[in-house]
Amino acid sequence: MNSTTVSSISTHVGQEVELKGWCYNFRSSGKIFFLQFRDGSGRVQVVYSKGDLSEEQWEALQSLRLESSVIVTGLVKEDSRSPSGFELEGRGVNIVQIADEGYPIGKKEHGPDFLLDNRHLWLRSESQWAVQRVRDQIITSTYNYFHENGFVKFDTPILTPTSCEGTTELFEMDYFADEQGGPMGKGVPESVHTSTGQKAYLAQSGQLYLEAGIMSLGKAFDFGPVFRAEKSKTRRHLTEFWMMDAEAAYVEHEENMQIQEALIIRIVKDVLEKCAYELKVLERDTEPLSKVQAPFPRLTHAQAIAKLRELGSDIGDKDDLGADDETILTKEFDRPIFIEKYPAEVKAFYMKRDPNNPELALNNDLLAPEGYGEIIGGSQREDNYETLMQRIREHNLDPEPFQWYVDLRRYGSVPHSGFGYGLERIVGWVCGLHHVRETIPFPRLINRITP
């Protein structure tokens, strides 16, 4: 007896196999029992005939309820009518556990709040199974792309003494104090002292620490959870999400965008090739994804503003693009678009200025088509010590917590660039989902921290 998985039964045609999983549906027509079976790798129908089973086995089938866990045995047969192309001629069933009656998520329509309250069970549905498998492929493709191109995985801290761009939207906590109630560690700046020690924040990006990493490794990336205390209820925002940041020494603005373009093309290509069934389950129109090819169109911020005004927006000359603006703009293109060289005064302190126009930053956003908007933000980083210190003061930031960061410009500074992507936004776009809450196993929103 071959113990295998649904995803591997194509190699066992004509053989009897054992599968371990769950019963997600069933029906009986008297002498025939149709068991819809899933095991995490896929789904298949097992067809039992009463005459082929003992009375005990047949009664066991009749006792099944939705989501009961079972081990089934059967003969693998090709079946062109089946979504998987195969089915099992049932030979036996071993019930591991009979599920309670009244499985909450049935075939009827449920509202989003009900489904999120039962997220631990909703994850078993075929659509949510498909989303998580696409998410996994995007992560895998990201790692593969970076490792094939000389980047090293570099883990940055989640607990930080400050942020990349100020602390107004960070989760703050009291960190440890010494025996006298003061902050732990030498050189802790006065700005982060509290009555119980010192402040700490949940990270919103690993970028600054990653810049230290590339001065050792040359090219590096991190990938992990980040946190934003922004009180936003839009379909594009989560309180806890996963961010990938990448940095590279001796890489300037143009090459930085080329890396971003190549990464996104690789991700989409891999998903189309390896998750075709999952995209079909999600009823995703793959035609737009097939158009994700180089080169991506490029607009300067000024050009984007002009185009938006032509399309009816009242956006200002120095405004950042909002979600509505991104939606309007991306519907004009059939592939991702770069918006580059924003007014420097509205961007982060660490972004290098354009030598041809110091009013502009050497930065970019990458917007996904079909109205999905920003998925990547990147820039060349300021590599001059004096200039970086000036920018910190201009942004009214306390220089003390950044001393280690500006030290990178004192000892072997080089031109360098980087970018970050929001995993959930890419998953949402690739899967064709309306809201990012479906892109992560257990979403955290400003009004939801359960289950």
Secondary structure, DSSP 8 states (H G I E B T S, - for coil): -EE--GGGGGGGTTSEEEEEEEEEEEEE-SSEEEEEEE-SS-EEEEEEEGGGS-HHHHHHHHT--TT-EEEEEEEEEE-TTSTTSEEEEEEEEEEEE---SS-S--SS---HHHHHHTHHHHTTSHHHHHHHHHHHHHHHHHHHHHHHTT-EE----SEESS-SS-STTS-EEE--B-TTSSBSSTT--GGGEETTEEEEEE-S--HHHHHHHHHHHSEEEEEEEEE------STT--SEEEEEEEEEET--HHHHHHHHHHHHHHHHHHHHHH-HHHHHHTT---HHHHT--S---EEEHHHHHHHHHHTT----TT----HHHHHHHHTT-SS-EEEE--BGGGS-TTB-EETTEEEEESEEEEEETTTTEEEEEEEEE---HHHHHHHHHHTT--SGGGHHHHHTTTSS---EEEEEEEHHHHHHHHHT-S-GGGSSSS--BTTB---
